[in-house]
Amino acid sequence: MERNSSGLALAGRILSLDSEDINREMLATVTKALSSDTRVAILRLLGERTCSVLEIADALDLPQSTATLHINILENAGLIKTDLQPAKRGLQKICARIYDQVVIQLPARQLHEETVARISMPIGAYVDAEIVPTCGLVSETGYIGHLDDPAAFYEPERIHAQLLWFRRGYVEYRFPNRIPPNATTDQLELSFEVCSEAPLYHNDWPSDITVWINGREIGTWTSPADFGGEHGVLTPVWWDNSNSQYGLLKVWKLTSQGSFVDGVQLSNVTLNDLELLQGDFIRVRIGIKRDAGNVGGLNLFGSHFGNYPQDIVLTQRFQRHHETAYGQDRQEWDAQVAKGGILMTDH
């Protein structure tokens, strides 16, 4: 189990709400659902096990009608899920908690115009791989190639992969460098959902996962576990619960001060060390080193598997030199924007 700087355990299922991007009605629904001590008590109870409505009512000394009302509010907010199962007399509603944490991103200072370029890369779009079994790939609908066969990682269908795993080795991607002419990168950010790889799954299975950018080792983060036992929020229903289900969303950042993961410095490698060149590509490698202290493999999740609806996302934050922005270089940059794929922010 991962721990934060205060020593508190962090579970893997996180509902992340951005107050600027999400539907405002959804934010209001979730916060209202959490504003009741009774509903918080229900969520605490469901953090230990699944319960029927009657069990919740008995545990909290509530009338069954009152318990049902609170459960409906939590379900409408997407915080719990319910399922009807046979009972001695008819059917009973079984309740399960979906998330262990709710994180709300408050409004931040808006960036100046044209300061962000963001690219989402499918996990199957790697250009190079070195794979040591156990290993495999699956799409949203089924397996790709054969299990524990490194050759499966070269199947044409790999582009559709939504989950890939291996014990040791790496996958490498090439991202276009989309900062405009006469601009300098201030920060490079890489995010993806990942966890260890154990036989089936294991909640205590450390693995040292390393990231390289442009051939430079950025740093190593130790995944605490291979999470399973209950379905990931996005994991297809056909994927058995005994397999890996979801990972943790890790955010790697490079600045002029060094390299970080989730705000914790990993190394002294800086942006200048990457030698980012305009018009070139950015090489990103994710893997397990041969001499890693914990060779526990990795699972890499796509946008339709696990808990987070995203692929591998590379974000460049940059500053423009405005005195040359409206010449030929500006025209070329505007043409790139018109083709799509570059995120623009307003004043």
C-alpha positions as CSV (number, residue, x, y, z in Angstrom):
1,M,0.0,0.0,0.0
2,E,1.4,3.4,-1.0
3,R,1.8,6.0,1.7
4,N,1.9,9.8,1.5
5,S,4.3,12.2,3.3
6,S,2.2,12.1,6.5
7,G,2.5,8.3,6.6
8,L,-1.2,7.8,5.8
9,A,-2.1,4.8,3.7
10,L,-3.4,5.6,0.2
11,A,-5.8,3.2,-1.5
12,G,-5.7,2.7,-5.3
13,R,-9.3,3.8,-6.1
14,I,-9.5,7.6,-6.5
15,L,-12.2,9.8,-7.8
16,S,-10.5,12.9,-9.1
17,L,-12.8,15.9,-9.8
18,D,-11.5,19.0,-11.5
19,S,-13.7,21.9,-10.5
20,E,-12.9,23.7,-13.8
21,D,-13.4,20.8,-16.3
22,I,-16.1,18.6,-14.9
23,N,-19.9,19.1,-15.1
24,R,-20.7,21.5,-12.3
25,E,-23.9,19.5,-11.5
26,M,-21.8,16.4,-10.9
27,L,-19.5,18.2,-8.5
28,A,-22.5,19.5,-6.6
29,T,-24.0,16.0,-6.4
30,V,-20.8,14.4,-5.0
31,T,-20.2,17.2,-2.4
32,K,-23.8,17.1,-1.3
33,A,-23.6,13.3,-0.9
34,L,-20.6,13.7,1.3
35,S,-22.1,16.4,3.4
36,S,-24.1,14.0,5.6
37,D,-22.5,12.3,8.6
38,T,-24.9,9.3,8.0
39,R,-23.7,8.9,4.4
40,V,-20.1,9.2,5.5
41,A,-20.7,6.4,8.1
42,I,-22.2,4.3,5.3
43,L,-19.1,4.8,3.1
44,R,-16.9,3.9,6.1
45,L,-18.9,0.7,6.7
46,L,-18.7,-0.2,3.0
47,G,-14.9,0.3,3.1
48,E,-14.7,-2.9,5.2
49,R,-17.0,-5.1,3.2
50,T,-20.1,-5.2,1.0
51,C,-23.4,-5.0,2.8
52,S,-27.1,-5.3,2.2
53,V,-29.5,-2.5,2.9
54,L,-30.7,-4.3,5.9
55,E,-27.2,-4.8,7.3
56,I,-26.4,-1.1,6.8
57,A,-29.7,-0.2,8.6
58,D,-28.9,-2.5,11.5
59,A,-25.2,-1.5,11.8
60,L,-26.1,2.2,12.0
61,D,-29.4,1.8,13.9
62,L,-31.5,3.4,11.1
63,P,-34.9,2.6,9.8
64,Q,-34.6,0.6,6.6
65,S,-36.4,3.4,4.6
66,T,-33.9,6.0,5.9
67,A,-31.0,3.8,5.0
68,T,-32.5,3.3,1.5
69,L,-32.8,7.0,1.0
70,H,-29.1,7.6,1.9
71,I,-28.0,4.7,-0.3
72,N,-29.9,6.1,-3.3
73,I,-28.1,9.5,-2.8
74,L,-24.7,7.9,-2.7
75,E,-25.5,5.7,-5.7
76,N,-26.7,8.7,-7.8
77,A,-23.4,10.5,-6.9
78,G,-21.5,7.5,-8.3
79,L,-19.8,6.8,-4.9
80,I,-21.3,3.3,-4.5
81,K,-22.7,0.6,-6.7
82,T,-25.6,-1.8,-5.9
83,D,-26.6,-5.2,-7.2
84,L,-29.6,-7.3,-6.6
85,Q,-28.9,-10.8,-5.3
86,P,-31.2,-13.7,-4.3
87,A,-32.2,-13.8,-0.6
88,K,-34.4,-16.0,1.5
89,R,-37.4,-13.9,0.5
90,G,-37.1,-12.5,-3.0
91,L,-34.1,-10.2,-3.8
92,Q,-31.9,-8.1,-1.6
93,K,-29.8,-5.0,-2.7
94,I,-26.1,-5.4,-2.0
95,C,-24.0,-2.3,-1.8
96,A,-20.3,-1.8,-2.5
97,R,-18.1,1.3,-2.3
98,I,-16.4,2.3,-5.5
99,Y,-13.7,4.8,-4.4
100,D,-11.4,5.0,-1.4
101,Q,-10.6,8.7,-2.0
102,V,-12.3,11.8,-3.5
103,V,-9.9,14.5,-4.7
104,I,-11.2,17.9,-5.8
105,Q,-8.9,20.1,-7.8
106,L,-9.7,23.7,-7.0
107,P,-9.5,26.4,-9.6
108,A,-5.9,27.4,-10.4
109,R,-4.3,30.4,-11.9
110,Q,-5.0,30.3,-15.6
111,L,-2.0,30.0,-17.9
112,H,-1.3,32.5,-20.5
113,E,-2.3,31.9,-24.1
114,E,-0.5,29.1,-26.0
115,T,1.5,27.7,-23.0
116,V,0.4,24.0,-23.1
117,A,0.9,21.2,-25.6
118,R,-0.6,17.9,-24.6
119,I,-0.4,14.5,-26.4
120,S,-2.2,11.3,-25.5
121,M,-0.4,8.1,-26.6
122,P,-2.2,4.7,-26.7
123,I,-0.2,2.2,-24.6
124,G,0.0,-0.1,-27.7
125,A,1.7,2.6,-29.8
126,Y,5.2,1.8,-28.6
127,V,8.0,1.7,-31.2
128,D,10.4,-0.6,-29.4
129,A,10.1,-3.2,-26.7
130,E,12.3,-5.7,-24.8
131,I,10.0,-8.2,-23.0
132,V,10.8,-10.9,-20.4
133,P,7.8,-13.2,-19.4
134,T,5.5,-13.4,-17.7
135,C,3.9,-11.1,-20.3
136,G,0.8,-10.4,-22.3
137,L,-1.5,-7.8,-23.9
138,V,-5.3,-7.5,-24.0
139,S,-7.6,-5.2,-25.9
140,E,-11.0,-4.0,-24.6
141,T,-12.5,-7.2,-26.0
142,G,-9.9,-10.0,-25.7
143,Y,-6.3,-11.2,-25.7
144,I,-3.8,-10.2,-28.3
145,G,-1.5,-13.0,-29.4
146,H,-0.5,-15.7,-26.9
147,L,0.2,-15.4,-23.2
148,D,3.8,-15.3,-22.0
149,D,5.0,-15.0,-25.6
150,P,7.2,-11.8,-26.2
151,A,6.4,-12.1,-29.9
152,A,2.8,-11.1,-29.1
153,F,4.2,-7.6,-28.4
154,Y,4.9,-7.3,-32.2
155,E,1.4,-8.3,-33.4
156,P,-0.3,-5.6,-35.5
157,E,-3.2,-5.6,-33.1
158,R,-1.0,-4.3,-30.3
159,I,-2.1,-0.8,-31.2
160,H,-5.5,-1.7,-29.7
161,A,-4.0,-2.8,-26.4
162,Q,-5.7,-1.6,-23.2
163,L,-3.6,-3.5,-20.8
164,L,0.0,-4.8,-21.2
165,W,2.3,-6.5,-18.7
166,F,5.7,-8.0,-18.4
167,R,8.1,-9.2,-15.6
168,R,11.2,-7.3,-16.8
169,G,12.2,-5.1,-19.8
170,Y,10.6,-2.0,-21.3
171,V,8.3,-0.4,-23.8
172,E,9.4,2.8,-25.6
173,Y,7.3,5.5,-27.2
174,R,8.0,8.5,-29.4
175,F,6.1,11.7,-28.8
176,P,6.3,14.7,-31.2
177,N,7.9,17.8,-29.7
178,R,5.1,20.3,-30.3
179,I,6.4,23.4,-28.7
180,P,6.2,26.3,-31.2
181,P,9.2,28.0,-32.7
182,N,11.0,30.6,-30.5
183,A,9.6,29.0,-27.3
184,T,11.3,27.3,-24.4
185,T,9.9,24.4,-22.3
186,D,9.4,25.2,-18.6
187,Q,8.1,21.8,-17.5
188,L,7.6,18.4,-19.0
189,E,5.0,16.1,-17.4
190,L,4.3,12.5,-18.0
191,S,1.3,10.6,-16.5
192,F,0.1,7.0,-16.8
193,E,-1.7,4.3,-14.7
194,V,0.6,1.5,-13.6
195,C,1.2,-1.1,-10.9
196,S,3.3,-4.2,-10.2
197,E,2.8,-7.6,-12.0
198,A,2.4,-10.6,-9.8
199,P,0.9,-14.1,-10.6
200,L,-2.8,-13.3,-10.8
201,Y,-2.6,-10.3,-8.3
202,H,-0.9,-9.6,-5.0
203,N,-1.5,-6.6,-2.6
204,D,2.1,-6.7,-1.3
205,W,4.3,-7.0,-4.4
206,P,6.9,-4.2,-4.7
207,S,8.3,-3.4,-8.1
208,D,10.9,-0.8,-9.1
209,I,9.5,1.0,-12.2
210,T,11.8,3.3,-14.0
211,V,11.2,6.0,-16.6
212,W,13.8,7.3,-19.2
213,I,13.3,10.3,-21.4
214,N,15.6,10.9,-24.4
215,G,17.9,8.2,-23.1
216,R,18.3,9.8,-19.6
217,E,17.2,7.9,-16.6
218,I,14.7,10.2,-14.9
219,G,14.1,8.1,-11.8
220,T,12.6,5.0,-10.2
221,W,9.4,4.7,-8.3
222,T,8.5,1.6,-6.3
223,S,5.0,0.3,-6.9
224,P,3.6,-1.3,-3.7
225,A,1.3,-3.9,-5.2
226,D,-0.5,-5.6,-8.1
227,F,-4.0,-4.5,-7.4
228,G,-6.9,-7.0,-7.9
229,G,-9.7,-8.8,-6.2
230,E,-12.4,-6.3,-7.2
231,H,-13.1,-4.8,-10.6
232,G,-11.5,-1.6,-11.8
233,V,-13.9,1.2,-12.6
234,L,-13.2,0.9,-16.3
235,T,-12.1,-2.7,-16.5
236,P,-14.3,-4.8,-18.9
237,V,-16.7,-7.2,-17.3
238,W,-15.1,-10.2,-19.1
239,W,-11.8,-9.7,-17.3
240,D,-11.7,-12.0,-14.3
241,N,-11.4,-10.5,-10.8
242,S,-8.5,-12.9,-10.1
243,N,-6.4,-10.9,-12.5
244,S,-4.8,-7.4,-12.2
245,Q,-7.6,-4.8,-12.1
246,Y,-6.2,-1.3,-11.7
247,G,-3.1,0.7,-11.0
248,L,-2.1,4.0,-9.5
249,L,-2.0,7.2,-11.6
250,K,1.6,8.4,-11.4
251,V,2.7,11.9,-12.5
252,W,6.4,12.4,-13.5
253,K,7.6,16.0,-13.9
254,L,10.9,17.5,-15.1
255,T,11.8,21.1,-14.4
256,S,14.9,23.2,-14.2
257,Q,15.3,21.9,-10.6
258,G,15.1,18.2,-11.2
259,S,12.9,15.2,-11.7
260,F,9.8,14.4,-9.6
261,V,7.1,11.9,-9.2
262,D,3.9,13.1,-7.4
263,G,5.9,16.1,-6.1
264,V,8.7,14.0,-4.6
265,Q,12.1,14.5,-6.1
266,L,13.7,11.4,-7.6
267,S,16.8,12.7,-9.3
268,N,18.8,15.8,-10.3
269,V,18.1,15.3,-14.0
270,T,16.7,18.6,-15.4
271,L,15.0,19.7,-18.6
272,N,18.3,21.0,-20.0
273,D,19.7,17.5,-19.7
274,L,17.1,16.2,-22.2
275,E,18.3,18.4,-25.1
276,L,14.8,18.8,-26.4
277,L,15.0,20.0,-30.1
278,Q,12.2,21.7,-32.0
279,G,10.7,19.4,-34.6
280,D,12.3,16.3,-33.1
281,F,10.6,13.5,-31.2
282,I,10.7,12.8,-27.4
283,R,11.6,9.3,-26.5
284,V,9.8,7.9,-23.4
285,R,10.8,4.5,-22.0
286,I,8.9,2.7,-19.2
287,G,10.3,-0.5,-17.7
288,I,12.0,-2.6,-15.1
289,K,15.8,-2.6,-15.0
290,R,17.8,-5.8,-15.0
291,D,19.5,-4.9,-11.8
292,A,16.4,-3.5,-10.1
293,G,16.2,-4.1,-6.4
294,N,12.5,-5.2,-6.8
295,V,11.9,-7.0,-10.0
296,G,8.2,-7.2,-9.6
297,G,7.1,-6.5,-13.2
298,L,4.6,-3.9,-14.3
299,N,1.0,-3.6,-15.6
300,L,0.4,-0.6,-17.9
301,F,-3.3,0.5,-18.3
302,G,-5.0,2.2,-21.2
303,S,-8.0,4.6,-21.2
304,H,-10.6,1.7,-21.1
305,F,-8.9,-0.4,-18.4
306,G,-8.3,0.2,-14.7
307,N,-9.5,3.3,-12.8
308,Y,-8.4,6.2,-14.9
309,P,-9.8,7.1,-18.4
310,Q,-6.5,8.1,-19.9
311,D,-3.6,6.7,-21.9
312,I,0.0,7.8,-21.5
313,V,-0.2,11.6,-21.5
314,L,2.8,13.9,-22.2
315,T,2.3,17.6,-21.4
316,Q,4.7,20.4,-22.2
317,R,4.4,23.8,-20.6
318,F,6.4,26.5,-22.3
319,Q,7.0,30.2,-22.6
320,R,6.9,32.0,-26.0
321,H,9.1,34.9,-27.1
322,H,6.3,37.2,-28.2
323,E,8.6,39.6,-30.1
324,T,8.9,37.0,-32.9
325,A,5.5,35.4,-32.6
326,Y,3.7,37.0,-35.5
327,G,6.2,36.3,-38.4
328,Q,6.6,33.2,-40.5
329,D,7.2,31.2,-37.3
330,R,3.8,32.2,-36.0
331,Q,2.1,31.2,-39.3
332,E,3.7,27.8,-39.1
333,W,2.6,27.4,-35.4
334,D,-1.0,28.4,-36.3
335,A,-1.0,25.8,-39.0
336,Q,-0.1,23.1,-36.5
337,V,-2.9,24.3,-34.2
338,A,-5.4,24.2,-37.0
339,K,-4.5,20.5,-37.6
340,G,-5.5,19.7,-34.0
341,G,-3.8,17.9,-31.2
342,I,-2.5,20.9,-29.4
343,L,-4.3,22.1,-26.3
344,M,-4.9,25.9,-26.2
345,T,-5.5,27.8,-23.0
346,D,-7.2,31.2,-22.8
347,H,-6.1,34.4,-21.0
